[in-house]
Amino acid sequence: MKAKNIILRGLYQSLGLAAYCILVVVIMSNLPKLFTSNPGVTNNLLQGFMFLIIFIVSALITGSIALAYPISLAFRKNIKEAAFIVLSMVLWSILFFIIALVTAIIIYKP
């Protein structure tokens, strides 16, 4: 695979992870609204259960987004290419984190 394709594959995987993280944050921030009739009263048992289920499912989904294709390549003896795809995804994710951090600092500056 060409270097450009490896970089794009890492970008797409990183974008998928970022989109999934945003989805999970939206769901988790709305859990109290979904499971209570009184906004001030929460069901701690149900919220704890939902948090753990979301955590476990998130680990499975993010693991498959990040590692399914590189593991497939590794089984086909393309270990170097698989490692470069994972490295590309990690670097794109770090870049997205820095962008999000700078954006948050600018928006929420006291």
Contacts in CASP RR format, 6 or more apart in sequence:
PFRMAT RR
TARGET T0000
AUTHOR 0000-0000-0000
METHOD contacts of the structure
MODEL  1
MKAKNIILRGLYQSLGLAAYCILVVVIMSNLPKLFTSNPGVTNNLLQGFM
FLIIFIVSALITGSIALAYPISLAFRKNIKEAAFIVLSMVLWSILFFIIA
LVTAIIIYKP
1 9 0 8 1.000
1 81 0 8 1.000
6 81 0 8 1.000
6 84 0 8 1.000
6 85 0 8 1.000
6 88 0 8 1.000
7 88 0 8 1.000
9 69 0 8 1.000
9 85 0 8 1.000
9 88 0 8 1.000
9 89 0 8 1.000
10 85 0 8 1.000
10 88 0 8 1.000
10 89 0 8 1.000
10 92 0 8 1.000
11 88 0 8 1.000
11 89 0 8 1.000
11 92 0 8 1.000
13 65 0 8 1.000
13 66 0 8 1.000
13 69 0 8 1.000
13 85 0 8 1.000
13 89 0 8 1.000
13 92 0 8 1.000
14 89 0 8 1.000
14 92 0 8 1.000
14 93 0 8 1.000
14 96 0 8 1.000
15 92 0 8 1.000
16 65 0 8 1.000
17 62 0 8 1.000
17 65 0 8 1.000
17 66 0 8 1.000
17 89 0 8 1.000
17 93 0 8 1.000
18 93 0 8 1.000
18 96 0 8 1.000
20 58 0 8 1.000
20 61 0 8 1.000
20 62 0 8 1.000
20 65 0 8 1.000
24 54 0 8 1.000
24 58 0 8 1.000
27 54 0 8 1.000
28 51 0 8 1.000
28 54 0 8 1.000
31 47 0 8 1.000
31 50 0 8 1.000
31 51 0 8 1.000
32 39 0 8 1.000
32 40 0 8 1.000
32 42 0 8 1.000
32 47 0 8 1.000
33 39 0 8 1.000
35 42 0 8 1.000
35 43 0 8 1.000
35 46 0 8 1.000
35 47 0 8 1.000
35 50 0 8 1.000
36 42 0 8 1.000
36 43 0 8 1.000
66 86 0 8 1.000
66 89 0 8 1.000
67 86 0 8 1.000
69 82 0 8 1.000
69 85 0 8 1.000
70 82 0 8 1.000
70 83 0 8 1.000
70 85 0 8 1.000
70 86 0 8 1.000
71 82 0 8 1.000
73 79 0 8 1.000
73 81 0 8 1.000
73 82 0 8 1.000
73 85 0 8 1.000
74 82 0 8 1.000
END
